[in-house]
Amino acid sequence: MVRGADDRRQRSAKLGSVKTILNILWLVLCGFWLAIGYVVAGIVMCILIVTIPFGIASFRLAAFTLWPFGRILVPRPDAGAPSFIGNVLWFLFAGLWMAVAHVVTGLLLCLTIIGIPLGVADFKLAGAALAPLGKDIVRTDDPRALARG
């Protein structure tokens, strides 16, 4: 029993190291610039007052974009029609443009072998950029992320 627990702890520590390395590479290569895009979109949306909820979502995505490995976007169980309508508006105001930025940087990252895992993560973030409302950002070891399967 003790040996199995030690093995799990060692695997978890190694996985944590890999996530940290990937996050640092991500931050240097594209995360910082993508986060700036989200922050600019958030500021514009907060200036327009009516779109403040979209600005808040944009700031959340900026934080997620800075350090994405080890975290995941999961749907909130209480999200309903308002989130859907908000996501349609978000798509028009910022989602499409941010998704295009993620796809472009993802393609550029995939040009190198080392960048392929980062490019794949960028493609996943493109999907998150299209419809972020009604979702929570949680750690991958959070039970909500595990239930997502």
N, C-alpha and C positions, 0 to 999 in steps of 0.2 A: 504493500500500500504506500509506504513512504517513498519508495523508489519511483513509482508512477507519478506521484505528486512532484517530485524533484524533476523528472523528465518534462512534465508540463510547464513548470516554472522556467526551465532552461529554454524550451521552445518559445515560450512567451517572451522571454528576454531577447532572444535572437530576432523574433518577429518585430519587436519594438525597435530594435536597432535598424532593421531594414526599413521600417516605416519612417524613421527619423532621417535616414540617408536619402530616401526618395523625396521626403518633404523638403529637405534642404536643396536638392537638385531642382525640384519643381519651383521652389521660391526663386532661385537664381535665374533659371531659364525662362520661365513665363508667368509664374504665380504673382509676382509683384506687379507686372504690367496689367494682367487681367484684373487684379484687385483694384488697381487705379481706375480702370474702366468702370467697374461696379460702383466705386465711390463717386466718380463724376456723375454717373447716372442717378445715384441716390441723392446727391446734392441738388441736381436739376429737379428731381421729383419732389423733394422737400420744399423747394422754392415755390413750386406750383400749388402748394397747400392741399389741394384736393387729392393729390397723388402721394401724400405722405406715407400711407401704408406700403406703397410700392417702393418708396425710398428706404423704408426700414428693411424691407425684404432685400433690397439691393445691398445694403450694408451687411446684412447677415451672409449673403452670398460672397461678398468681398472677403469676409473673415474666413469663410469656408474655402475660398479659392486660394488663400494664402497658405493653408496647411491642410490639404484634403485627405492625405493618406491616414488611415486609421479612423476616419469618420465617414458617415453615409447619410443620405437624405432619405427619410422614411415618411410615408403619409400619416397625417394626424387622423385619428379616428373620428374626431368631431368636425372635420372639414367637410363642407357641403357645397351648396349652390353658390354662396358668395365667393368661395375660393375659386370655383370654376370660372365665374364671371370675371373675377380679378385676374386670373391667369390669362384669359382671353385679352384683356386690356394690357396686361404686362407684356404679353407676346408682341403686341403692336408697338408699345412704347420703347421697350428695351430688350425683351427676350430674344427676338430674332437677331438683333445686332450682336448681342453678347454670345449667342450660340454660334454665329458665323465666326466671331473672334476665336472661340474655343476650337472650332473645326479647323480653322487655318493654322493655329498654333499646334494643334494635334497632328496635322499632316506634316508640318515642319519638324516636329519632334520625332515622328516616325521615320524620318530620313536616316537617322542613326540607330544603330542597334541598341545603344544604351538608352536612347530616348523613347523606345517603343512602349515600355510600361507607362511612361509619362504621357505619351500620346493617347494611349487607351484611356487613361484617367481623364484626359482632356475631353475625349469624346463623351464620356459619362457625364462630365460637368456641362457639356453642351445640352444634354437632355435636361439637366437640372436648371439650366438657364432659361429654358423654354417655359417652364411652369413651376415656379418655386413656392407659390402660395399654397397653404394647406399642408405644408410639409415641415418636419423638424429635422435639424441636423444633430445626429447622435453619434457617439463613439461606436465603433464596430463591435465592441464587447458589451454594449448596452442590450438588455433583453428585447427592446423594440426592434433593434437591428437584427437580432437573431430570429425573432418571430417572422420577420419579413421573408427569410429563407432565401 
